[in-house]
Amino acid sequence: MDDKKCEALLLDSLKDHGSLTKPEIVRLLWDVLPDQLDDKQKNNKLDYLLKRLRKAGKIWTERNEVTSVWHLTEK
C-alpha cells in the first residue's frame, strides 16, 4: 500500500473515532504495510507518516506517561 493510501486510511479512522493511540494506529496500519519490510522498517515508516502529517498541520498529539494520543487538527 502506498503512502497516500496509508495516510487516507489513518485520517479516515481519526475522523471516525476522534482520536487514536499509537498502538491503535500500529494495529490499523501494520498489515497494510508492504510485507517485504521488517518490523523495524514498518515502525520507522509509521513514525515518518505521523511526523509528516503533524508537520503538515493535519494531526496533533498529546502525550501522557503511557502512550501518545493522535487527533485530527480542526480547521
N, C-alpha and C positions, 0 to 999 in steps of 0.2 A: 504494500500500500504506500503510495507516495505521501510526501509531507502535507500536501494540501488536503488530502482525504483524512489524514490523522487530525489535522487542525480542525477541519469541519466537524468530525465526529466529537472531538473534545468540546468545541464551542456549542454544538447542539446539546450535548449532555449537560453542560453547565446551564444552558437555558432551561432545560427540563427540570434539573434538580436544584438549581440555585447556587450550589457550591459542591465541590468535591475535594476530598482529602487526597494527598499524594498517593497513598496506597490504592484508593479507588480509581485514580487516573491510570496507575500502573495496570490494574486488573482490566480496565476498559480497553487500553491500547496494546497491551503486551502481545496478545495473539494475532493482532493485525500487522505487527511489525514484521519485516522480512525474516524468514527462517534462517537465512544464511548469517544473520547477526548473532553473536554470542550474547550472554546476559549482560556483560559489561557494556557492549556496544548498544544494546537496547536501552539500558539505563541512561547512557550518555545521550542517545537520540531523544528520549523523553525529556531529560533535563534541558537540552537545547531547545526543544519545542516550547516548553514552558517559559524559558528565558526570552525567546524570540517574541512570543505573544505578550509577555509582560512589558518588554521594551517597546512594543508597538502600541501599548496602551489598551489592549483588548481584554486583558485579565489582570488581576492583582491577587496578592496572597497575604494572609495573616498567619503568623507563626505562633505556636504555643510550645510547651515543653515536649509534647508527644509527636506532632506532625504539622505540616503546613496545610492550610485550607485555601483552595483557589476559588475565586469568584469572577464573574464577568464584570467588566468595567461598565458602569451605567453611563449612557450618553443620551 
